[in-house]
Structures are given as structure tokens and as C-alpha cells.
Amino acid sequence: MLIPRLINRIAERTDKWILPVIYTVTQELRIIAIEADHHIADRMARSSSYDSSTTPNKLEEAARTINRTLTVCLNDRNSAMPQSRKWGVYFITSLLFKIYFKLGTISLATSIVRVLNASSAAGDIPSVDNYPRAHMVTFKYYVGVLAFMDEEYDKAEEHLTAALNNCHRRASTNQELILQYLLPTHLLLHRRYPQKGVWHSFPRLQTIYEDLFTASKRGDMRTYEAALAAREKLFVTRRIYLTMLKIRTKIVRPRLFEQVYLACGKSTRVPVSAFRRGLEFVGVDVDDDQVECWAAVMIYQGHMKGYISRERKTIVLSNSDPFPR
């Protein structure tokens, strides 16, 4: 860590010309720290002399050093903004995001976003839109993912869409990373399904999402549940699982109830047993109490309009738009 710390010391006395050096050193520091942690973990696994309670922490040390670099850039008092080290703020921030996501210390990433938002609002640093496009796209992507994880889906859509619109047209890997979160966000907020061209351009996303999206459109709960279970580990790792559960509650289940309503001739009074049989038909084994529970949740969340008549074991639906989109 000696060279990066030395660069930080030098940077405190210089201006914008040092930024390319900072970019190279911090990027290499992150890569070397990851390699060092892998090497240490491998040696620990093969040797009985290492303390099993300790874990490699070189990446954490690198994060602290790079965080100091961010402070050096952010606190530049050069009155000539074109020559300020502040133009390196978002590059360093994006590098820290990558480290924090790998370490699972998401709260640290959120703290940096708050600091930068406050600095931008105060006019201490330019708007992120004025920075190089590559810096802006990476920052918007991570802010969008953080909002996605916090279930702030409108904010997530805003930032992820900005990242996608400004992403280089040949950067297909980056586009795929953005769409990985933007597609379920569009589905949850607007019931918007991808066009076939999206699946053609991104076959990996097709493998992950197509059968889930198709099942949600049809109200095919059995297929949705099976596909979700098969991808549970992937979705948990990428922090998408909770959103897919929300899609099940907000879209798949109401769509299935709507199909039962249509099958009953759009009657506004549908027996609970009819919904139970509809669920059983698609392979979902539930009792009447569970059906009433799901109906109550959908009514409370505004996905179904009506009320439950427990005495008559009937769900009474609204005459107008009982399943609002």
C-alpha cells in the first residue's frame, strides 16, 4: 500500500494532471488486493498453521486507501475548476462501489452517494452529467442498483435508464448488466415486457428471465414458482430475489385471480372455492383460508378491488375495473 499512499500525498500538492496516475494506481491496487486475498485464502486452505478464524483483508485495506484518494480529490480547493482534482471524484467512487459490492459492505456505498449528492447540491462539485460519460454511466448504474435494493423502484428506473441511454452502443456487457435490473423494474412498475429483439441481443438475459416474464403475463403461477426456485441462488447473489417475489405478489397472483374471474363470466361475486380450484388447476395446492389471505393482501395493496364476505365464503369484486393495471 506504500505507493498508493505516496501518490495520495503527492496528489494533495498537485492539480488535475495527476488524475491519470491516480486512475492507474487505484485500479491496479484493487486488482492486486483481490489477487492477494485469493492467494492468502488458498494458502490458508492448504495449511494447518493458519488461524482459521482469520480472513484475508487486503481488499478492505485497499478500500481504505482508495477512500483516502477520494477525499483528496473531493477536498481540492483549487479555485480553477478546469484544473481541479474534483474531476476524478466519480471515477474513484465507481471503483469503491465495485469493492464495496464485492465485500458486501453496501452501507458504505450508500454513505458515499449521500456525500456526493450533498456536495453536488452545494455546488462544491459539478453535476455528474458534466463528467466523462464512462464515469457517469458507471455511477448511475450503481446508484440505480442501490435504489433497486432499497425497493425505491422509481429512482432505480431513473438512474438505470440514464445509464443505459448513455452506455456505448458496443458495450453489450455493460448494457446487459444494466438491463439485468432494469427489466424487472419495468415489469414491476409498468407491466412492461421486453420485445423479442432484447432477447435476441442478450441471450443470457433470455435464459434468466423469459420463462418468468411469460409466466407472469399468463398468470401461470406454477411455472413462475418453478422458474423462480431454479434461479433462487442466482437471484439472491445478485440481489434480485425480493423483487421477483414482489412481481409474484403484484402481477402473477392477481393475473391468475383475474383469469378465474373471467372464467366465471365476470361475475362480481366469486366463491372462494372457485379461486381455490383455479389455483389447483395450475398446480398450486392451497386451502380456502390461504386464498382469502392472498385476496386480502391484494385488496390491501390495491391489486384487486372488492372485499371478502366470510359468511358466504365469497369474494365480492368491484363492478368497474376489479383488477387495476
Residue pairs with C-beta under 8 A, 6 or more apart in sequence:
1 29
1 61
1 62
1 65
3 25
4 25
4 26
4 29
4 62
4 65
4 66
4 69
5 65
5 68
7 18
7 21
7 22
7 25
7 69
8 65
8 68
8 69
8 72
10 18
11 18
11 22
11 69
11 72
11 73
11 85
12 72
14 85
15 76
15 78
15 80
15 83
15 84
15 85
16 82
16 83
16 84
16 85
16 87
16 88
18 85
19 73
19 85
19 87
19 88
19 91
22 69
22 73
22 88
22 92
23 88
23 91
26 66
26 69
26 92
26 95
27 95
29 62
29 65
29 66
30 59
30 62
30 66
30 95
30 98
30 99
32 58
32 62
33 58
33 59
33 61
33 62
34 58
34 59
34 102
36 56
36 58
37 56
37 57
37 58
37 59
38 56
40 56
40 58
41 55
41 56
43 50
44 50
44 52
44 54
44 56
59 99
59 102
59 103
60 103
62 99
63 96
63 99
63 100
63 103
63 108
66 92
66 95
66 96
66 99
67 96
69 92
70 89
70 92
70 93
70 96
70 112
72 85
73 85
73 86
73 88
73 89
73 92
74 86
74 89
74 115
74 119
74 124
74 125
76 84
76 85
76 86
78 84
78 85
81 126
86 124
86 125
86 126
87 131
89 116
89 125
89 131
90 116
90 128
90 131
90 135
90 136
90 138
90 139
91 132
91 135
93 112
93 116
93 139
94 135
94 138
94 139
94 142
96 108
96 109
96 112
97 109
97 112
97 138
97 139
97 142
100 106
100 108
100 109
101 109
101 142
106 146
106 149
109 142
109 146
110 146
113 143
113 146
116 125
116 128
119 125
120 126
120 127
120 128
128 135
128 136
128 139
128 140
129 136
131 139
133 166
133 168
136 166
137 163
137 166
137 167
137 174
138 163
140 159
140 160
140 162
140 163
140 166
141 159
141 160
141 163
141 174
141 177
141 178
143 159
144 155
144 156
144 157
144 158
144 159
144 160
144 162
144 163
144 178
144 181
144 182
145 156
145 160
145 181
145 239
147 153
147 155
147 156
147 159
148 156
148 160
148 181
148 185
148 239
148 243
149 239
151 242
151 243
151 246
153 185
153 188
153 189
154 189
156 181
156 185
157 182
157 185
157 186
157 189
160 178
160 181
160 182
160 185
161 182
163 178
164 175
164 178
164 179
164 182
167 174
167 175
167 178
168 174
172 201
172 202
175 202
176 202
176 204
176 205
179 198
179 202
179 205
180 205
180 208
180 238
180 240
181 240
183 194
183 198
183 205
183 209
183 213
184 209
184 240
184 243
184 244
184 247
185 243
186 192
186 194
187 193
187 213
187 216
187 247
187 251
188 243
188 246
188 247
188 250
188 251
191 251
191 325
193 213
193 217
194 209
194 213
198 205
198 206
199 205
199 206
199 210
200 206
208 231
208 234
211 223
211 227
212 224
212 227
212 228
212 231
212 244
212 247
214 220
214 223
215 221
215 223
215 224
215 227
215 252
216 224
216 247
216 248
216 251
216 252
216 255
217 255
218 255
219 252
219 253
219 254
219 255
219 256
219 257
219 258
219 259
219 282
220 252
220 256
220 282
221 248
221 252
221 253
221 256
221 279
221 282
221 283
221 284
222 282
222 283
222 284
224 248
224 252
225 248
225 284
228 235
228 244
228 245
228 248
232 241
234 240
235 241
235 244
249 297
249 298
249 301
249 303
250 301
250 303
253 294
253 298
253 303
254 298
254 303
254 304
254 323
255 323
256 278
256 279
256 282
257 275
257 278
257 294
257 295
257 298
257 304
257 323
258 322
258 323
259 278
260 270
260 274
260 275
260 278
261 267
261 270
261 317
261 322
261 323
263 278
264 270
264 274
268 306
268 316
268 317
268 318
268 319
268 322
269 314
269 315
269 316
269 317
270 314
270 315
270 317
271 313
271 314
271 315
272 288
272 291
272 292
272 295
272 308
272 313
272 314
272 315
273 288
273 313
275 291
275 295
275 315
276 286
276 287
276 288
276 291
279 285
279 286
279 291
280 286
286 294
288 313
292 308
292 310
292 315
295 304
295 308
295 315
296 308
298 304
299 305
299 306
299 307
299 308
302 324
303 323
303 324
304 317
304 322
304 323
305 317
305 318
305 320
305 321
305 322
305 323
305 324
306 315
306 316
306 317
306 318
306 322
307 315
307 316
308 314
308 315
308 316
309 315
309 316
